[in-house]
């Protein structure tokens, strides 16, 4: 009869010992490193650029090892001219500008050693303009026109991506993003014949657009 009490008392002692050992393992530095192996830290900065065409640049501000605020600017500026020395040939000069500002939040995680993933979302605003006009030597053409368009938009975006950390301060990866935007487009067109103006029209159009699957290769410098 004396063996039973010792067996019953032995089990609680074993369970308590396992709980203490597990708690110690989780709270130890090695255990914490396994749970969070990201190299980032709160207060750290990052500079991000679009490596494929260098059309965008942004900044990251980490609030913890797994989350960061993002602000970036993307822009494109195009000038196309086709002037000709022949006054009888009608030439068109095209100019276009685009600028987009994004403000968002990212959440980071680990995929494999030196490979991190992220998901993010936020708000964005954009401006685009385009203009078409006759070339400098097309003034004597029998008919010509000038047109301008200005687009203003605002919306939301979401993104997901992965990055290989070449070093603790340099990363290279890819990002997939999607956005929905609403805005307004102002259009103006002027038709002329020779040096006389025939018609001038102005139109405002409300727009709604969605972009799915925008892909970009990006590099990031952490400091």
N, C-alpha and C positions, 0 to 999 in steps of 0.2 A: 504493500500500500504506500510505502514511502517513495517509490520510484515515480509515480504519477505527478506529484507536485513539481518535482524538478524538471520533468519534460514540458509541463505547461508553462513554467517560468522561463524556460530556455527559448521558446519561440518569440515572445515579445522582445527579448534582448537581441535576438538575431535581426528582427525587423527594424528595431531602433538603430542598430549598427548599420544596416543597409541604407536607411534614410539619411543618416549623418554622412556616410561616405558619398552618396549621390549629391547631397547638398554641397559638400566640400569640393567635389569635382566640378560642379557647375559654376561655383563662385570663384574657383581658382583661375589664374591668368590663362593657363592652357585651355581650360574649358571655354572661357570667354572668347578666346581667339578662334575656336572652332565655330562658335555661334556667329561671330561677326568678323570675317576675315577681309573686309574691304579696307583699302589703304587710305580712305578719306577721313577727314576729321572736321569737327565743327569749327567754323570760322575760316576754312580754307577757300581759296579762290581758284577759278579755272578760266582759261581763255579758249574759246571754241571757234573753229573756222571751217568753212566748207571746202574740203580738200579737192573736190572734183572740178570746180570752176572758180573757186575763190569769190563767190558772189555773196557770201554771208559771213558775219563775225558776231560772236556773242560772249557773254560773261556768265559764270556760275558762282554762286555763293552758297557754300554748304552750311546747313543748320545742324547737321549731325553727320555721322559716317554713312548714312543711308539716304539722306534727302538733301535737296539743294534747290535754290531759286534760280531761274533762268531768265535772261533778257538777251535778245539778239535782234540784229538788223540784217535784212537781205535786200539787195538792190541790183537792178540791171539797167544799163544805159546803152542805147543803140543809136547810131547815126548811119544812115545810108543815103548816099547821094549818087545821082546818075546824070550829071550835066553833060551836055554835048555841045560841040562848037557849031552844030547846024541848027539855025533858028527854026527850021521847019520840023524838027523832031521834038516831040513832046516828052519831056523828062519829069520824073517825080522824085522829090526829096522826102524821105521818111525819117522822122525822129520819134523815139519812144523811150519812156522812162518808167521805172517801177521801183517802189520802195515799200517794204513791209516790216513792221515792228511787232515782236512777240514778247509776252511776259507770262511766265508759267512756273510750274513746280515739277520736280522730278523725284522719283523714288528709285534707288539703286539696289541691286542684289548681285549675288555671285552665280556664275555659271560653271566655271572651272578655274583652276589656278591661273591668275593673271588675265582672266576674262570676266567682265562685268556686264550686266544688262541693266536697262532702265526703262521705265514707263513714265509718261508725263502728260500734262494737260495745261491749258491756260487760255488766254485771250490774245487777240491780234487785231491790228489795224493796218490798212494799206492804202496806197495812193498810186495810180497809174495815169500816164498821159501819153497821147500819141498825136502826131501831126503829119499831115501830108500837104505838100505844096508843090507848085511847078518849079522846075529848075531855073537857074538864072538866065539861061539862054532860050527859055520857052515863052517869053513875054509876047511874041508875035504869033503864037499858036492861035488858031481860030476859036478854040474853046478850052477853058481850063477851070480848075476848082481848087479850093483850099478847104481842108477839113481838120478839125481838132476834136479830141475826146479826152475828158478828164473823169476818172473813176475814183470814188471814195468808198471804202468798205470797212466793216468791222465784223468780228465773229469769234469763234472758238476753235481750238485745235486739240488734237491728241496725237501722241507719238510713242513709238517703241523702238528700241535699238539695242545693240550690243557693241562692246569695245574691247580690243586687245590692249592691255597695258604693256607697252614696249619697255618702259621703265616706270617707276613710281610717279614720275612727273610728266610722262608723255604717253598718250593713248591714240589709237587709230581704230575707227569702226564705222558702222553704217546705221542710219536712222530711217525708219519708215514713218510717215506722218499723214494725217488727214485733217481737213478743216471744212467748216461751213461758214460762209460769209454773206452778209446782206449789205447792200450799198446803193449808191446812186451814180449814174453816168450822165454827164453834161456833154451834149454834142452840138457842134456848130459847123455849118457848111456855107461857103461862099462860092458862087458860080460866076465866072466872068467870061467875057468875049473881048479879046484884045485888051484894052485898058478900061473897059466899061463893066461895072458891076451889074449882073443880071438879077441875082437872087441871093438873099441871106436868110438862113433859117437856124433856129435854136431849139433844141429838144432836151428834156430831162427824162431819164428812164430809171426806174427802180429795178435793181437786180438782186438775184439770189443765186449763189453758186456754191458748189461743193467739189472738193478735190480729194480723191481717194488714191492712196498708193504712191504718194510722192516719195522718192527715194533719194538719199544724199549720202555721200561719203564724207565723214567729218573727222578732223583731228583735234585733239585737246591737249593743252599744256596746263599742268597743275602746279600751283606754287603757294 
